[in-house]
Amino acid sequence: MYRRVAIVTDSTACLPPQLTEKLGITVAQIRVRIGDRVDEECRVPVTELVGALREQLDVTTAPPDPGAFFWAYSDAAASGAEAIVSLHVSTGLSETAGAARQAAAQVRAPVHVVDTKTCGMSLGYAVVAAATAAAAGGDVNRVLSAAQRTATRSTELIYVDTLEHLKRGGRVSRATALLGSALSVKPLLTVADGRIAPLEKVLGAERAVRKLVDLAVRRAGGDEVDIAVEHFDAAERAREVLRSLRDELPRVRRFMLTQVSSAIGAHVGPGAVGVTVSPV
């Protein structure tokens, strides 16, 4: 389907493939390295990654190759797009936007690379907002406005079993990781100013997950919101969070349950659950 503005993002947006296909969104894949093997994250089975993390193998992530962005932008221009909006994970967490800008400089079509200063479904819902505006015939300014409004108003709330994986990847400081080093203390995190930031410490996993729900309900308030529950190797825990939110939030336009991208999973570790609250 022809659109004046094409939408590109990266796989940390955590959007289900059927949704990106429906909305015409192009997704560049973050790369995951396990030992000496490097591949696009969509080709790394979650079970393999979970096993590697539990065995404490060397796991790292890297932005998509700039060539992936170059061909995505070139294909969009060849399809008649007048402009391209490329929305990405925070530069405080990844160099993905830099790779996108490198590719954008090599194509003739105008490419607007946006550091959304967030990740996960906060990025995902911003991408959906942009694609919806584009599908309605919006020009590039309208598309950018829709994306930025959603990204800046959305909140990421994250439960992790341990901060060890985030510490290894450099996403939190060693001092922060030590605050949650006791096995019984479970950290709750958020994304602030484009970086992972501590939110609260709660004694015990069950209480921490309950607190996660409480914080999400408080953040939603009485507004109409979109809600996403994301997890990494914690499907049952995520379903429990979703059930609780369904019971406690009366004004939800859209619920989504999804497993996070492997690139995010490599940093938050098995057992992690996140909630995105995105005011409509």
Secondary structure as the mmCIF struct_conf table of DSSP 4:
data_model
#
loop_
_struct_conf.conf_type_id
_struct_conf.id
_struct_conf.beg_label_comp_id
_struct_conf.beg_label_asym_id
_struct_conf.beg_label_seq_id
_struct_conf.end_label_comp_id
_struct_conf.end_label_asym_id
_struct_conf.end_label_seq_id
BEND BEND1 ARG A 4 ARG A 4
STRN STRN1 VAL A 5 ASP A 10
HELX_RH_3T_P HELX_RH_3T_P1 SER A 11 ALA A 13
HELX_RH_AL_P HELX_RH_AL_P1 PRO A 17 LEU A 23
TURN_TY1_P TURN_TY1_P1 GLY A 24 GLY A 24
STRN STRN2 ILE A 25 ALA A 28
HELX_LH_PP_P HELX_LH_PP_P1 GLN A 29 ILE A 30
STRN STRN3 ARG A 31 ILE A 34
TURN_TY1_P TURN_TY1_P2 GLY A 35 ASP A 36
STRN STRN4 ARG A 37 GLU A 40
HELX_RH_3T_P HELX_RH_3T_P2 GLU A 41 ARG A 43
BEND BEND2 VAL A 44 VAL A 44
HELX_RH_AL_P HELX_RH_AL_P2 VAL A 46 ARG A 54
TURN_TY1_P TURN_TY1_P3 GLU A 55 GLN A 56
STRN STRN5 VAL A 59 ALA A 62
HELX_LH_PP_P HELX_LH_PP_P2 PRO A 63 ASP A 65
HELX_RH_AL_P HELX_RH_AL_P3 PRO A 66 ALA A 78
TURN_TY1_P TURN_TY1_P4 SER A 79 GLY A 80
BEND BEND3 GLU A 82 GLU A 82
STRN STRN6 ALA A 83 HIS A 88
TURN_TY1_P TURN_TY1_P5 THR A 91 LEU A 93
BEND BEND4 GLU A 95 GLU A 95
HELX_RH_AL_P HELX_RH_AL_P4 THR A 96 ALA A 104
TURN_TY1_P TURN_TY1_P6 ALA A 105 GLN A 106
BEND BEND5 VAL A 107 ALA A 109
STRN STRN7 VAL A 111 ASP A 115
BEND BEND6 LYS A 117 LYS A 117
HELX_RH_AL_P HELX_RH_AL_P5 GLY A 120 ALA A 135
TURN_TY1_P TURN_TY1_P7 ALA A 136 GLY A 137
HELX_RH_AL_P HELX_RH_AL_P6 VAL A 140 ARG A 153
STRN STRN8 THR A 155 TYR A 159
BEND BEND7 ASP A 161 ASP A 161
BEND BEND8 LEU A 163 LEU A 163
HELX_RH_AL_P HELX_RH_AL_P7 GLU A 164 ARG A 168
TURN_TY1_P TURN_TY1_P8 GLY A 169 GLY A 170
BEND BEND9 ARG A 171 VAL A 172
HELX_RH_AL_P HELX_RH_AL_P8 ARG A 174 LEU A 179
TURN_TY1_P TURN_TY1_P9 GLY A 180 GLY A 180
BEND BEND10 ALA A 182 ALA A 182
TURN_TY1_P TURN_TY1_P10 LEU A 183 SER A 184
STRN STRN9 VAL A 185 ALA A 192
TURN_TY1_P TURN_TY1_P11 ASP A 193 GLY A 194
STRN STRN10 ARG A 195 LEU A 203
BEND BEND11 GLY A 204 GLY A 204
HELX_RH_AL_P HELX_RH_AL_P9 ALA A 205 ALA A 220
TURN_TY1_P TURN_TY1_P12 GLY A 221 GLY A 222
BEND BEND12 ASP A 223 ASP A 223
STRN STRN11 VAL A 225 PHE A 232
BEND BEND13 ASP A 233 ASP A 233
HELX_RH_AL_P HELX_RH_AL_P10 ALA A 235 GLU A 248
BEND BEND14 PRO A 250 PRO A 250
STRN STRN12 VAL A 252 GLN A 259
HELX_LH_PP_P HELX_LH_PP_P3 VAL A 260 SER A 261
HELX_RH_AL_P HELX_RH_AL_P11 SER A 262 VAL A 268
TURN_TY1_P TURN_TY1_P13 PRO A 270 GLY A 271
STRN STRN13 ALA A 272 PRO A 279
#
